[in-house]
Amino acid sequence: MSDRQFKDRDGDTWTEFEPGMLRLMKCAGDRNQYTGIEDSIEDVQADHGPLTEIRPDVDVRALLAGAFDGLAEELRKTTDLPRVLEAMAKRLREESA
């Protein structure tokens, strides 16, 4: 059994219960009567737009902090914005720790 999960363009959550097959686990909004439907990944993409894989193993805050640090490095020569970005990166790191 796969543990992969995806969000569609409406914010609905799909779980891959076997290779290539998805089950609707949670609906965004008030369409819960559809929870539990199953379809192929291709059909879900065609009917519900592009799918974004939910990756709980990726720390988005750490990735953003790295991006802010890099941007700050580039901007350091021209503006005070680097200090603001560095502070944002520091805050994100502290919140993710």
N, CA, C and O atoms as a CHARMM CRD file, in Angstrom:
* protein
*
  388
    1    1 MET  N      0.83600  -1.18600   0.00000 PROA 1      0.00000
    2    1 MET  CA     0.00000   0.00000   0.00000 PROA 1      0.00000
    3    1 MET  C      0.87700   1.24300   0.00000 PROA 1      0.00000
    4    1 MET  O      1.86700   1.31100   0.72800 PROA 1      0.00000
    5    2 SER  N      0.52000   2.20200  -0.79700 PROA 2      0.00000
    6    2 SER  CA     1.26000   3.45100  -0.90500 PROA 2      0.00000
    7    2 SER  C      0.76500   4.44100   0.13800 PROA 2      0.00000
    8    2 SER  O     -0.41000   4.43300   0.50500 PROA 2      0.00000
    9    3 ASP  N      1.65700   5.28500   0.60700 PROA 3      0.00000
   10    3 ASP  CA     1.28100   6.32900   1.54800 PROA 3      0.00000
   11    3 ASP  C      1.24400   7.69900   0.88000 PROA 3      0.00000
   12    3 ASP  O      1.03400   8.71000   1.55100 PROA 3      0.00000
   13    4 ARG  N      1.44200   7.73900  -0.41100 PROA 4      0.00000
   14    4 ARG  CA     1.50100   9.03300  -1.09300 PROA 4      0.00000
   15    4 ARG  C      0.14400   9.71100  -1.06900 PROA 4      0.00000
   16    4 ARG  O     -0.89500   9.07700  -1.25100 PROA 4      0.00000
   17    5 GLN  N      0.18200  11.03500  -0.83600 PROA 5      0.00000
   18    5 GLN  CA    -1.03300  11.82800  -0.84800 PROA 5      0.00000
   19    5 GLN  C     -0.84700  13.00400  -1.78800 PROA 5      0.00000
   20    5 GLN  O      0.26700  13.48000  -2.00900 PROA 5      0.00000
   21    6 PHE  N     -1.97700  13.46600  -2.34100 PROA 6      0.00000
   22    6 PHE  CA    -1.96800  14.55300  -3.30600 PROA 6      0.00000
   23    6 PHE  C     -3.09600  15.53100  -2.99700 PROA 6      0.00000
   24    6 PHE  O     -4.11100  15.15700  -2.41000 PROA 6      0.00000
   25    7 LYS  N     -2.91000  16.77600  -3.39500 PROA 7      0.00000
   26    7 LYS  CA    -3.97700  17.77700  -3.36800 PROA 7      0.00000
   27    7 LYS  C     -4.27000  18.14600  -4.81700 PROA 7      0.00000
   28    7 LYS  O     -3.36100  18.26600  -5.63800 PROA 7      0.00000
   29    8 ASP  N     -5.57200  18.32500  -5.12100 PROA 8      0.00000
   30    8 ASP  CA    -5.95200  18.77000  -6.45600 PROA 8      0.00000
   31    8 ASP  C     -6.16000  20.28400  -6.45000 PROA 8      0.00000
   32    8 ASP  O     -5.93600  20.93500  -5.43000 PROA 8      0.00000
   33    9 ARG  N     -6.58600  20.84300  -7.57400 PROA 9      0.00000
   34    9 ARG  CA    -6.71100  22.30200  -7.67800 PROA 9      0.00000
   35    9 ARG  C     -7.77000  22.87900  -6.75100 PROA 9      0.00000
   36    9 ARG  O     -7.73900  24.07400  -6.45900 PROA 9      0.00000
   37   10 ASP  N     -8.71400  22.05100  -6.27800 PROA 10     0.00000
   38   10 ASP  CA    -9.75400  22.52300  -5.35800 PROA 10     0.00000
   39   10 ASP  C     -9.33900  22.40100  -3.89300 PROA 10     0.00000
   40   10 ASP  O    -10.05200  22.86600  -3.00400 PROA 10     0.00000
   41   11 GLY  N     -8.18900  21.77700  -3.64200 PROA 11     0.00000
   42   11 GLY  CA    -7.73400  21.57300  -2.27500 PROA 11     0.00000
   43   11 GLY  C     -8.17800  20.25200  -1.67800 PROA 11     0.00000
   44   11 GLY  O     -7.97000  20.00500  -0.49000 PROA 11     0.00000
   45   12 ASP  N     -8.79200  19.39300  -2.50000 PROA 12     0.00000
   46   12 ASP  CA    -9.19700  18.06800  -2.03200 PROA 12     0.00000
   47   12 ASP  C     -7.95600  17.19600  -1.84700 PROA 12     0.00000
   48   12 ASP  O     -6.96900  17.35300  -2.56500 PROA 12     0.00000
   49   13 THR  N     -8.01000  16.27300  -0.88000 PROA 13     0.00000
   50   13 THR  CA    -6.88200  15.39000  -0.58800 PROA 13     0.00000
   51   13 THR  C     -7.18500  13.98100  -1.08400 PROA 13     0.00000
   52   13 THR  O     -8.22100  13.40000  -0.76000 PROA 13     0.00000
   53   14 TRP  N     -6.25700  13.44300  -1.88100 PROA 14     0.00000
   54   14 TRP  CA    -6.36200  12.09400  -2.45900 PROA 14     0.00000
   55   14 TRP  C     -5.21100  11.25100  -1.92900 PROA 14     0.00000
   56   14 TRP  O     -4.10300  11.75400  -1.74500 PROA 14     0.00000
   57   15 THR  N     -5.47300   9.95500  -1.68000 PROA 15     0.00000
   58   15 THR  CA    -4.44500   9.01700  -1.24200 PROA 15     0.00000
   59   15 THR  C     -4.32000   7.90100  -2.26500 PROA 15     0.00000
   60   15 THR  O     -5.31700   7.35000  -2.73200 PROA 15     0.00000
   61   16 GLU  N     -3.07300   7.57500  -2.60600 PROA 16     0.00000
   62   16 GLU  CA    -2.82600   6.45600  -3.51600 PROA 16     0.00000
   63   16 GLU  C     -2.93700   5.16800  -2.71100 PROA 16     0.00000
   64   16 GLU  O     -2.08100   4.88500  -1.87300 PROA 16     0.00000
   65   17 PHE  N     -3.98700   4.38500  -2.96000 PROA 17     0.00000
   66   17 PHE  CA    -4.20100   3.15500  -2.18900 PROA 17     0.00000
   67   17 PHE  C     -3.62000   1.93600  -2.88300 PROA 17     0.00000
   68   17 PHE  O     -3.44700   0.89200  -2.25500 PROA 17     0.00000
   69   18 GLU  N     -3.31800   2.05200  -4.16300 PROA 18     0.00000
   70   18 GLU  CA    -2.55400   1.05000  -4.89500 PROA 18     0.00000
   71   18 GLU  C     -1.93200   1.79700  -6.07000 PROA 18     0.00000
   72   18 GLU  O     -2.41800   2.86500  -6.44100 PROA 18     0.00000
   73   19 PRO  N     -0.87000   1.26100  -6.66200 PROA 19     0.00000
   74   19 PRO  CA    -0.17900   2.00500  -7.72000 PROA 19     0.00000
   75   19 PRO  C     -1.13900   2.48000  -8.82400 PROA 19     0.00000
   76   19 PRO  O     -1.84000   1.68600  -9.45000 PROA 19     0.00000
   77   20 GLY  N     -1.14300   3.78700  -9.03400 PROA 20     0.00000
   78   20 GLY  CA    -1.95100   4.38400 -10.09000 PROA 20     0.00000
   79   20 GLY  C     -3.40400   4.63200  -9.74600 PROA 20     0.00000
   80   20 GLY  O     -4.15000   5.16100 -10.57000 PROA 20     0.00000
   81   21 MET  N     -3.82500   4.25700  -8.53500 PROA 21     0.00000
   82   21 MET  CA    -5.21900   4.43700  -8.12900 PROA 21     0.00000
   83   21 MET  C     -5.30700   5.34300  -6.89700 PROA 21     0.00000
   84   21 MET  O     -4.56600   5.17600  -5.92800 PROA 21     0.00000
   85   22 LEU  N     -6.23900   6.31100  -6.96000 PROA 22     0.00000
   86   22 LEU  CA    -6.39900   7.27400  -5.87500 PROA 22     0.00000
   87   22 LEU  C     -7.78400   7.16400  -5.25000 PROA 22     0.00000
   88   22 LEU  O     -8.75900   6.80800  -5.91300 PROA 22     0.00000
   89   23 ARG  N     -7.84500   7.47500  -3.96600 PROA 23     0.00000
   90   23 ARG  CA    -9.11000   7.51400  -3.22300 PROA 23     0.00000
   91   23 ARG  C     -9.22900   8.91100  -2.60800 PROA 23     0.00000
   92   23 ARG  O     -8.28600   9.40800  -1.99200 PROA 23     0.00000
   93   24 LEU  N    -10.39900   9.53800  -2.78300 PROA 24     0.00000
   94   24 LEU  CA   -10.64800  10.85600  -2.21200 PROA 24     0.00000
   95   24 LEU  C    -10.83400  10.70900  -0.70800 PROA 24     0.00000
   96   24 LEU  O    -11.76500  10.04900  -0.24600 PROA 24     0.00000
   97   25 MET  N     -9.93400  11.33400   0.05000 PROA 25     0.00000
   98   25 MET  CA    -9.95400  11.18300   1.50500 PROA 25     0.00000
   99   25 MET  C    -10.60500  12.36700   2.21300 PROA 25     0.00000
  100   25 MET  O    -11.23100  12.20000   3.25900 PROA 25     0.00000
  101   26 LYS  N    -10.45700  13.56400   1.64300 PROA 26     0.00000
  102   26 LYS  CA   -10.99200  14.75200   2.29900 PROA 26     0.00000
  103   26 LYS  C    -11.32500  15.78500   1.23800 PROA 26     0.00000
  104   26 LYS  O    -10.50300  16.09700   0.37600 PROA 26     0.00000
  105   27 CYS  N    -12.53300  16.30900   1.31000 PROA 27     0.00000
  106   27 CYS  CA   -12.96200  17.34800   0.37900 PROA 27     0.00000
  107   27 CYS  C    -12.79700  18.72100   1.01700 PROA 27     0.00000
  108   27 CYS  O    -13.07900  18.91000   2.20100 PROA 27     0.00000
  109   28 ALA  N    -12.34200  19.66100   0.22400 PROA 28     0.00000
  110   28 ALA  CA   -12.32200  21.04900   0.66100 PROA 28     0.00000
  111   28 ALA  C    -13.74400  21.58300   0.50300 PROA 28     0.00000
  112   28 ALA  O    -14.40400  21.30800  -0.49900 PROA 28     0.00000
  113   29 GLY  N    -14.20100  22.32500   1.46200 PROA 29     0.00000
  114   29 GLY  CA   -15.55500  22.85500   1.36600 PROA 29     0.00000
  115   29 GLY  C    -16.58700  21.86500   1.87500 PROA 29     0.00000
  116   29 GLY  O    -16.31000  21.07700   2.78000 PROA 29     0.00000
  117   30 ASP  N    -17.77300  21.90800   1.29400 PROA 30     0.00000
  118   30 ASP  CA   -18.89800  21.12600   1.81600 PROA 30     0.00000
  119   30 ASP  C    -19.31100  19.98800   0.88900 PROA 30     0.00000
  120   30 ASP  O    -20.49000  19.63800   0.83500 PROA 30     0.00000
  121   31 ARG  N    -18.36500  19.40500   0.16000 PROA 31     0.00000
  122   31 ARG  CA   -18.68200  18.32600  -0.77900 PROA 31     0.00000
  123   31 ARG  C    -18.30700  16.95700  -0.22300 PROA 31     0.00000
  124   31 ARG  O    -17.85000  16.09500  -0.97400 PROA 31     0.00000
  125   32 ASN  N    -18.49100  16.74300   1.06300 PROA 32     0.00000
  126   32 ASN  CA   -18.04000  15.50900   1.71800 PROA 32     0.00000
  127   32 ASN  C    -18.76700  14.25700   1.24000 PROA 32     0.00000
  128   32 ASN  O    -18.31600  13.14600   1.52100 PROA 32     0.00000
  129   33 GLN  N    -19.87400  14.40800   0.53000 PROA 33     0.00000
  130   33 GLN  CA   -20.58200  13.23000   0.03000 PROA 33     0.00000
  131   33 GLN  C    -19.72900  12.46200  -0.98600 PROA 33     0.00000
  132   33 GLN  O    -20.01100  11.30000  -1.28000 PROA 33     0.00000
  133   34 TYR  N    -18.69300  13.10500  -1.51900 PROA 34     0.00000
  134   34 TYR  CA   -17.83300  12.45100  -2.50700 PROA 34     0.00000
  135   34 TYR  C    -16.65500  11.71800  -1.86500 PROA 34     0.00000
  136   34 TYR  O    -15.94900  10.97900  -2.55100 PROA 34     0.00000
  137   35 THR  N    -16.43100  11.90400  -0.57800 PROA 35     0.00000
  138   35 THR  CA   -15.32300  11.24900   0.10600 PROA 35     0.00000
  139   35 THR  C    -15.41700   9.73200  -0.08200 PROA 35     0.00000
  140   35 THR  O    -16.47800   9.13100   0.08400 PROA 35     0.00000
  141   36 GLY  N    -14.27500   9.13500  -0.43200 PROA 36     0.00000
  142   36 GLY  CA   -14.21800   7.69100  -0.61400 PROA 36     0.00000
  143   36 GLY  C    -14.26600   7.23700  -2.06300 PROA 36     0.00000
  144   36 GLY  O    -14.02500   6.06400  -2.34900 PROA 36     0.00000
  145   37 ILE  N    -14.57700   8.15600  -2.99200 PROA 37     0.00000
  146   37 ILE  CA   -14.59400   7.73000  -4.39300 PROA 37     0.00000
  147   37 ILE  C    -13.18600   7.36100  -4.82900 PROA 37     0.00000
  148   37 ILE  O    -12.20700   7.88800  -4.29900 PROA 37     0.00000
  149   38 GLU  N    -13.08500   6.46600  -5.78400 PROA 38     0.00000
  150   38 GLU  CA   -11.79800   5.98500  -6.27700 PROA 38     0.00000
  151   38 GLU  C    -11.72400   6.18900  -7.77700 PROA 38     0.00000
  152   38 GLU  O    -12.71900   6.05600  -8.49000 PROA 38     0.00000
  153   39 ASP  N    -10.51800   6.51900  -8.24700 PROA 39     0.00000
  154   39 ASP  CA   -10.31200   6.73600  -9.67500 PROA 39     0.00000
  155   39 ASP  C     -8.82600   6.59900  -9.97500 PROA 39     0.00000
  156   39 ASP  O     -7.99100   6.62800  -9.07100 PROA 39     0.00000
  157   40 SER  N     -8.51000   6.45000 -11.25100 PROA 40     0.00000
  158   40 SER  CA    -7.10300   6.36900 -11.63800 PROA 40     0.00000
  159   40 SER  C     -6.46700   7.75000 -11.50200 PROA 40     0.00000
  160   40 SER  O     -7.14400   8.77400 -11.57700 PROA 40     0.00000
  161   41 ILE  N     -5.16800   7.75200 -11.30300 PROA 41     0.00000
  162   41 ILE  CA    -4.45900   9.01900 -11.16600 PROA 41     0.00000
  163   41 ILE  C     -4.61300   9.87500 -12.42300 PROA 41     0.00000
  164   41 ILE  O     -4.70600  11.10000 -12.33700 PROA 41     0.00000
  165   42 GLU  N     -4.63800   9.23300 -13.57700 PROA 42     0.00000
  166   42 GLU  CA    -4.79900   9.96600 -14.83800 PROA 42     0.00000
  167   42 GLU  C     -6.16800  10.63500 -14.91500 PROA 42     0.00000
  168   42 GLU  O     -6.27200  11.78800 -15.33400 PROA 42     0.00000
  169   43 ASP  N     -7.21400   9.92300 -14.51500 PROA 43     0.00000
  170   43 ASP  CA    -8.55700  10.49700 -14.55400 PROA 43     0.00000
  171   43 ASP  C     -8.72600  11.61600 -13.53500 PROA 43     0.00000
  172   43 ASP  O     -9.39500  12.61200 -13.81000 PROA 43     0.00000
  173   44 VAL  N     -8.12300  11.45700 -12.36100 PROA 44     0.00000
  174   44 VAL  CA    -8.19800  12.51100 -11.35200 PROA 44     0.00000
  175   44 VAL  C     -7.50500  13.76700 -11.87300 PROA 44     0.00000
  176   44 VAL  O     -8.01900  14.87400 -11.70700 PROA 44     0.00000
  177   45 GLN  N     -6.34500  13.60300 -12.49900 PROA 45     0.00000
  178   45 GLN  CA    -5.64100  14.75600 -13.05500 PROA 45     0.00000
  179   45 GLN  C     -6.46600  15.41500 -14.15600 PROA 45     0.00000
  180   45 GLN  O     -6.52900  16.64100 -14.23500 PROA 45     0.00000
  181   46 ALA  N     -7.08700  14.62200 -14.98900 PROA 46     0.00000
  182   46 ALA  CA    -7.88500  15.17000 -16.08900 PROA 46     0.00000
  183   46 ALA  C     -9.12200  15.89800 -15.57600 PROA 46     0.00000
  184   46 ALA  O     -9.49600  16.94100 -16.11200 PROA 46     0.00000
  185   47 ASP  N     -9.75400  15.35800 -14.54700 PROA 47     0.00000
  186   47 ASP  CA   -11.01000  15.92800 -14.05100 PROA 47     0.00000
  187   47 ASP  C    -10.83500  17.00000 -12.98000 PROA 47     0.00000
  188   47 ASP  O    -11.68900  17.87400 -12.83400 PROA 47     0.00000
  189   48 HSD  N     -9.73200  16.94100 -12.23000 PROA 48     0.00000
  190   48 HSD  CA    -9.56200  17.82800 -11.07400 PROA 48     0.00000
  191   48 HSD  C     -8.31100  18.69400 -11.15500 PROA 48     0.00000
  192   48 HSD  O     -7.91100  19.30400 -10.16300 PROA 48     0.00000
  193   49 GLY  N     -7.69700  18.74900 -12.32300 PROA 49     0.00000
  194   49 GLY  CA    -6.53100  19.59800 -12.51100 PROA 49     0.00000
  195   49 GLY  C     -5.25100  18.94600 -12.03500 PROA 49     0.00000
  196   49 GLY  O     -5.24600  17.78700 -11.62000 PROA 49     0.00000
  197   50 PRO  N     -4.17300  19.69600 -12.09700 PROA 50     0.00000
  198   50 PRO  CA    -2.87800  19.12900 -11.70400 PROA 50     0.00000
  199   50 PRO  C     -2.88100  18.73400 -10.22800 PROA 50     0.00000
  200   50 PRO  O     -3.53100  19.37700  -9.40400 PROA 50     0.00000
  201   51 LEU  N     -2.15600  17.68400  -9.91100 PROA 51     0.00000
  202   51 LEU  CA    -2.04100  17.20600  -8.54400 PROA 51     0.00000
  203   51 LEU  C     -0.69400  17.61700  -7.96800 PROA 51     0.00000
  204   51 LEU  O      0.32500  17.58400  -8.65700 PROA 51     0.00000
  205   52 THR  N     -0.70100  18.00100  -6.71200 PROA 52     0.00000
  206   52 THR  CA     0.51700  18.33600  -5.99500 PROA 52     0.00000
  207   52 THR  C      0.71100  17.30100  -4.90300 PROA 52     0.00000
  208   52 THR  O     -0.16000  17.10700  -4.05500 PROA 52     0.00000
  209   53 GLU  N      1.86400  16.63600  -4.92800 PROA 53     0.00000
  210   53 GLU  CA     2.11900  15.61900  -3.90700 PROA 53     0.00000
  211   53 GLU  C      2.39000  16.28600  -2.57100 PROA 53     0.00000
  212   53 GLU  O      3.16000  17.24300  -2.48300 PROA 53     0.00000
  213   54 ILE  N      1.75300  15.77300  -1.54400 PROA 54     0.00000
  214   54 ILE  CA     1.97300  16.24400  -0.17800 PROA 54     0.00000
  215   54 ILE  C      3.19600  15.51200   0.35200 PROA 54     0.00000
  216   54 ILE  O      3.21100  14.28200   0.41400 PROA 54     0.00000
  217   55 ARG  N      4.21700  16.26500   0.73300 PROA 55     0.00000
  218   55 ARG  CA     5.47200  15.66200   1.18000 PROA 55     0.00000
  219   55 ARG  C      5.75000  16.05200   2.62700 PROA 55     0.00000
  220   55 ARG  O      6.41400  17.05900   2.87200 PROA 55     0.00000
  221   56 PRO  N      5.25500  15.27500   3.59000 PROA 56     0.00000
  222   56 PRO  CA     5.47600  15.62800   4.98900 PROA 56     0.00000
  223   56 PRO  C      6.94000  15.53200   5.41200 PROA 56     0.00000
  224   56 PRO  O      7.31300  16.06200   6.45800 PROA 56     0.00000
  225   57 ASP  N      7.77500  14.86400   4.61500 PROA 57     0.00000
  226   57 ASP  CA     9.18200  14.73000   4.95800 PROA 57     0.00000
  227   57 ASP  C      9.99600  15.95800   4.56500 PROA 57     0.00000
  228   57 ASP  O     11.18800  16.02600   4.86800 PROA 57     0.00000
  229   58 VAL  N      9.37700  16.92800   3.89800 PROA 58     0.00000
  230   58 VAL  CA    10.07600  18.13500   3.46500 PROA 58     0.00000
  231   58 VAL  C      9.71500  19.27300   4.42100 PROA 58     0.00000
  232   58 VAL  O      8.53700  19.57600   4.61000 PROA 58     0.00000
  233   59 ASP  N     10.71500  19.89600   5.01500 PROA 59     0.00000
  234   59 ASP  CA    10.49400  21.02600   5.91000 PROA 59     0.00000
  235   59 ASP  C     10.48700  22.30400   5.07100 PROA 59     0.00000
  236   59 ASP  O     11.54000  22.83700   4.72100 PROA 59     0.00000
  237   60 VAL  N      9.30300  22.77700   4.76000 PROA 60     0.00000
  238   60 VAL  CA     9.15800  23.94800   3.89400 PROA 60     0.00000
  239   60 VAL  C      9.78800  25.17700   4.53300 PROA 60     0.00000
  240   60 VAL  O     10.36800  26.00900   3.83600 PROA 60     0.00000
  241   61 ARG  N      9.68200  25.29900   5.84700 PROA 61     0.00000
  242   61 ARG  CA    10.27000  26.46900   6.50800 PROA 61     0.00000
  243   61 ARG  C     11.78000  26.50500   6.32200 PROA 61     0.00000
  244   61 ARG  O     12.35200  27.57100   6.09200 PROA 61     0.00000
  245   62 ALA  N     12.42800  25.35100   6.41900 PROA 62     0.00000
  246   62 ALA  CA    13.87400  25.30900   6.23000 PROA 62     0.00000
  247   62 ALA  C     14.24100  25.66200   4.78800 PROA 62     0.00000
  248   62 ALA  O     15.23300  26.35100   4.55000 PROA 62     0.00000
  249   63 LEU  N     13.44400  25.19300   3.82900 PROA 63     0.00000
  250   63 LEU  CA    13.69800  25.53200   2.43100 PROA 63     0.00000
  251   63 LEU  C     13.53300  27.03200   2.19000 PROA 63     0.00000
  252   63 LEU  O     14.34400  27.65000   1.50000 PROA 63     0.00000
  253   64 LEU  N     12.48200  27.60900   2.76300 PROA 64     0.00000
  254   64 LEU  CA    12.27300  29.05700   2.61900 PROA 64     0.00000
  255   64 LEU  C     13.38700  29.84800   3.28700 PROA 64     0.00000
  256   64 LEU  O     13.84500  30.85600   2.74800 PROA 64     0.00000
  257   65 ALA  N     13.82500  29.39800   4.45300 PROA 65     0.00000
  258   65 ALA  CA    14.90600  30.08400   5.14800 PROA 65     0.00000
  259   65 ALA  C     16.16600  30.09900   4.28800 PROA 65     0.00000
  260   65 ALA  O     16.84900  31.12000   4.21300 PROA 65     0.00000
  261   66 GLY  N     16.47500  28.99300   3.64800 PROA 66     0.00000
  262   66 GLY  CA    17.62400  28.94300   2.74500 PROA 66     0.00000
  263   66 GLY  C     17.46500  29.87500   1.56300 PROA 66     0.00000
  264   66 GLY  O     18.42200  30.52700   1.14400 PROA 66     0.00000
  265   67 ALA  N     16.24900  29.94100   1.01900 PROA 67     0.00000
  266   67 ALA  CA    15.99300  30.84000  -0.10600 PROA 67     0.00000
  267   67 ALA  C     16.13400  32.29100   0.32700 PROA 67     0.00000
  268   67 ALA  O     16.70500  33.10000  -0.40500 PROA 67     0.00000
  269   68 PHE  N     15.62000  32.63600   1.51300 PROA 68     0.00000
  270   68 PHE  CA    15.75200  34.00800   2.00300 PROA 68     0.00000
  271   68 PHE  C     17.20800  34.37400   2.23000 PROA 68     0.00000
  272   68 PHE  O     17.62400  35.48800   1.91400 PROA 68     0.00000
  273   69 ASP  N     17.99000  33.44000   2.77700 PROA 69     0.00000
  274   69 ASP  CA    19.41600  33.69500   2.97900 PROA 69     0.00000
  275   69 ASP  C     20.11700  33.96600   1.64800 PROA 69     0.00000
  276   69 ASP  O     20.91700  34.89500   1.54100 PROA 69     0.00000
  277   70 GLY  N     19.81400  33.15800   0.64100 PROA 70     0.00000
  278   70 GLY  CA    20.42900  33.35700  -0.66900 PROA 70     0.00000
  279   70 GLY  C     20.05100  34.68700  -1.28700 PROA 70     0.00000
  280   70 GLY  O     20.89400  35.37900  -1.85800 PROA 70     0.00000
  281   71 LEU  N     18.78400  35.04200  -1.17200 PROA 71     0.00000
  282   71 LEU  CA    18.32400  36.32100  -1.69800 PROA 71     0.00000
  283   71 LEU  C     18.97200  37.47700  -0.95000 PROA 71     0.00000
  284   71 LEU  O     19.36400  38.47400  -1.55600 PROA 71     0.00000
  285   72 ALA  N     19.08300  37.34100   0.35400 PROA 72     0.00000
  286   72 ALA  CA    19.73000  38.37700   1.15300 PROA 72     0.00000
  287   72 ALA  C     21.17800  38.58000   0.72900 PROA 72     0.00000
  288   72 ALA  O     21.66200  39.70900   0.65100 PROA 72     0.00000
  289   73 GLU  N     21.85700  37.48400   0.45800 PROA 73     0.00000
  290   73 GLU  CA    23.25300  37.56800   0.00700 PROA 73     0.00000
  291   73 GLU  C     23.36600  38.38100  -1.28500 PROA 73     0.00000
  292   73 GLU  O     24.26400  39.20900  -1.43100 PROA 73     0.00000
  293   74 GLU  N     22.45600  38.13700  -2.20700 PROA 74     0.00000
  294   74 GLU  CA    22.47300  38.84900  -3.48500 PROA 74     0.00000
  295   74 GLU  C     22.12500  40.32900  -3.32900 PROA 74     0.00000
  296   74 GLU  O     22.67200  41.17500  -4.03700 PROA 74     0.00000
  297   75 LEU  N     21.22400  40.63900  -2.41000 PROA 75     0.00000
  298   75 LEU  CA    20.76100  42.01900  -2.26100 PROA 75     0.00000
  299   75 LEU  C     21.59800  42.85800  -1.30300 PROA 75     0.00000
  300   75 LEU  O     21.42800  44.07400  -1.22200 PROA 75     0.00000
  301   76 ARG  N     22.49300  42.21100  -0.58500 PROA 76     0.00000
  302   76 ARG  CA    23.25300  42.89700   0.46100 PROA 76     0.00000
  303   76 ARG  C     23.95600  44.15600  -0.04100 PROA 76     0.00000
  304   76 ARG  O     24.09700  45.11700   0.71500 PROA 76     0.00000
  305   77 LYS  N     24.38800  44.17300  -1.26600 PROA 77     0.00000
  306   77 LYS  CA    25.15500  45.29600  -1.79700 PROA 77     0.00000
  307   77 LYS  C     24.30100  46.51200  -2.13500 PROA 77     0.00000
  308   77 LYS  O     24.82300  47.62100  -2.24700 PROA 77     0.00000
  309   78 THR  N     22.99700  46.31900  -2.29800 PROA 78     0.00000
  310   78 THR  CA    22.19200  47.40000  -2.85000 PROA 78     0.00000
  311   78 THR  C     21.09800  47.95900  -1.94200 PROA 78     0.00000
  312   78 THR  O     20.58800  49.04300  -2.22700 PROA 78     0.00000
  313   79 THR  N     20.71700  47.28100  -0.87400 PROA 79     0.00000
  314   79 THR  CA    19.55500  47.73100  -0.10100 PROA 79     0.00000
  315   79 THR  C     19.58200  47.17500   1.31300 PROA 79     0.00000
  316   79 THR  O     20.39100  46.29800   1.61600 PROA 79     0.00000
  317   80 ASP  N     18.71700  47.66800   2.17500 PROA 80     0.00000
  318   80 ASP  CA    18.58500  47.15700   3.54400 PROA 80     0.00000
  319   80 ASP  C     17.65900  45.94800   3.62300 PROA 80     0.00000
  320   80 ASP  O     17.50400  45.35400   4.69000 PROA 80     0.00000
  321   81 LEU  N     17.06000  45.59000   2.52900 PROA 81     0.00000
  322   81 LEU  CA    16.15400  44.45600   2.49300 PROA 81     0.00000
  323   81 LEU  C     16.79800  43.15900   3.00500 PROA 81     0.00000
  324   81 LEU  O     16.08900  42.32500   3.57000 PROA 81     0.00000
  325   82 PRO  N     18.11200  42.95600   2.83100 PROA 82     0.00000
  326   82 PRO  CA    18.71200  41.72100   3.34500 PROA 82     0.00000
  327   82 PRO  C     18.48900  41.51100   4.84100 PROA 82     0.00000
  328   82 PRO  O     18.26900  40.38100   5.27700 PROA 82     0.00000
  329   83 ARG  N     18.54200  42.56200   5.61600 PROA 83     0.00000
  330   83 ARG  CA    18.33000  42.41600   7.06000 PROA 83     0.00000
  331   83 ARG  C     16.92400  41.92500   7.36000 PROA 83     0.00000
  332   83 ARG  O     16.72300  41.11500   8.26500 PROA 83     0.00000
  333   84 VAL  N     15.95800  42.41200   6.60700 PROA 84     0.00000
  334   84 VAL  CA    14.58200  41.97500   6.78600 PROA 84     0.00000
  335   84 VAL  C     14.45500  40.49500   6.42300 PROA 84     0.00000
  336   84 VAL  O     13.82700  39.72600   7.15100 PROA 84     0.00000
  337   85 LEU  N     15.04700  40.10200   5.30500 PROA 85     0.00000
  338   85 LEU  CA    14.95900  38.71000   4.86900 PROA 85     0.00000
  339   85 LEU  C     15.69900  37.77400   5.82700 PROA 85     0.00000
  340   85 LEU  O     15.22700  36.67200   6.10700 PROA 85     0.00000
  341   86 GLU  N     16.83800  38.20400   6.31900 PROA 86     0.00000
  342   86 GLU  CA    17.57400  37.37500   7.28200 PROA 86     0.00000
  343   86 GLU  C     16.75500  37.17700   8.55900 PROA 86     0.00000
  344   86 GLU  O     16.74400  36.08800   9.13100 PROA 86     0.00000
  345   87 ALA  N     16.07700  38.22200   8.99600 PROA 87     0.00000
  346   87 ALA  CA    15.23000  38.10600  10.18000 PROA 87     0.00000
  347   87 ALA  C     14.07800  37.13400   9.93000 PROA 87     0.00000
  348   87 ALA  O     13.71000  36.35600  10.81000 PROA 87     0.00000
  349   88 MET  N     13.51500  37.18400   8.72600 PROA 88     0.00000
  350   88 MET  CA    12.44100  36.25600   8.38200 PROA 88     0.00000
  351   88 MET  C     12.96600  34.82700   8.37600 PROA 88     0.00000
  352   88 MET  O     12.31300  33.92400   8.90100 PROA 88     0.00000
  353   89 ALA  N     14.12900  34.61600   7.79300 PROA 89     0.00000
  354   89 ALA  CA    14.72300  33.28300   7.74300 PROA 89     0.00000
  355   89 ALA  C     14.99800  32.76200   9.15100 PROA 89     0.00000
  356   89 ALA  O     14.73600  31.59600   9.44600 PROA 89     0.00000
  357   90 LYS  N     15.52200  33.61800  10.01400 PROA 90     0.00000
  358   90 LYS  CA    15.81400  33.22500  11.39400 PROA 90     0.00000
  359   90 LYS  C     14.52200  32.82000  12.11300 PROA 90     0.00000
  360   90 LYS  O     14.48300  31.80800  12.81300 PROA 90     0.00000
  361   91 ARG  N     13.47700  33.61500  11.93300 PROA 91     0.00000
  362   91 ARG  CA    12.19800  33.30500  12.58500 PROA 91     0.00000
  363   91 ARG  C     11.63100  31.97400  12.08300 PROA 91     0.00000
  364   91 ARG  O     11.11900  31.18300  12.87500 PROA 91     0.00000
  365   92 LEU  N     11.71900  31.72200  10.77600 PROA 92     0.00000
  366   92 LEU  CA    11.23100  30.45700  10.23400 PROA 92     0.00000
  367   92 LEU  C     12.00400  29.26600  10.78300 PROA 92     0.00000
  368   92 LEU  O     11.42100  28.22700  11.09100 PROA 92     0.00000
  369   93 ARG  N     13.32400  29.42300  10.90300 PROA 93     0.00000
  370   93 ARG  CA    14.13500  28.33800  11.45100 PROA 93     0.00000
  371   93 ARG  C     13.75900  28.05300  12.89800 PROA 93     0.00000
  372   93 ARG  O     13.65600  26.89500  13.30200 PROA 93     0.00000
  373   94 GLU  N     13.55500  29.11700  13.68000 PROA 94     0.00000
  374   94 GLU  CA    13.19700  28.93100  15.09000 PROA 94     0.00000
  375   94 GLU  C     11.83700  28.26100  15.22900 PROA 94     0.00000
  376   94 GLU  O     11.63900  27.43800  16.12300 PROA 94     0.00000
  377   95 GLU  N     10.89600  28.60800  14.35100 PROA 95     0.00000
  378   95 GLU  CA     9.56300  28.00700  14.41200 PROA 95     0.00000
  379   95 GLU  C      9.58500  26.54200  13.99200 PROA 95     0.00000
  380   95 GLU  O      8.75400  25.75500  14.44700 PROA 95     0.00000
  381   96 SER  N     10.52900  26.16700  13.12700 PROA 96     0.00000
  382   96 SER  CA    10.56500  24.78500  12.66200 PROA 96     0.00000
  383   96 SER  C     11.36500  23.87500  13.59100 PROA 96     0.00000
  384   96 SER  O     11.31400  22.65200  13.46400 PROA 96     0.00000
  385   97 ALA  N     12.09600  24.47200  14.51600 PROA 97     0.00000
  386   97 ALA  CA    12.92200  23.67600  15.43900 PROA 97     0.00000
  387   97 ALA  C     12.09500  23.06900  16.55700 PROA 97     0.00000
  388   97 ALA  O     12.63600  22.37300  17.41600 PROA 97     0.00000
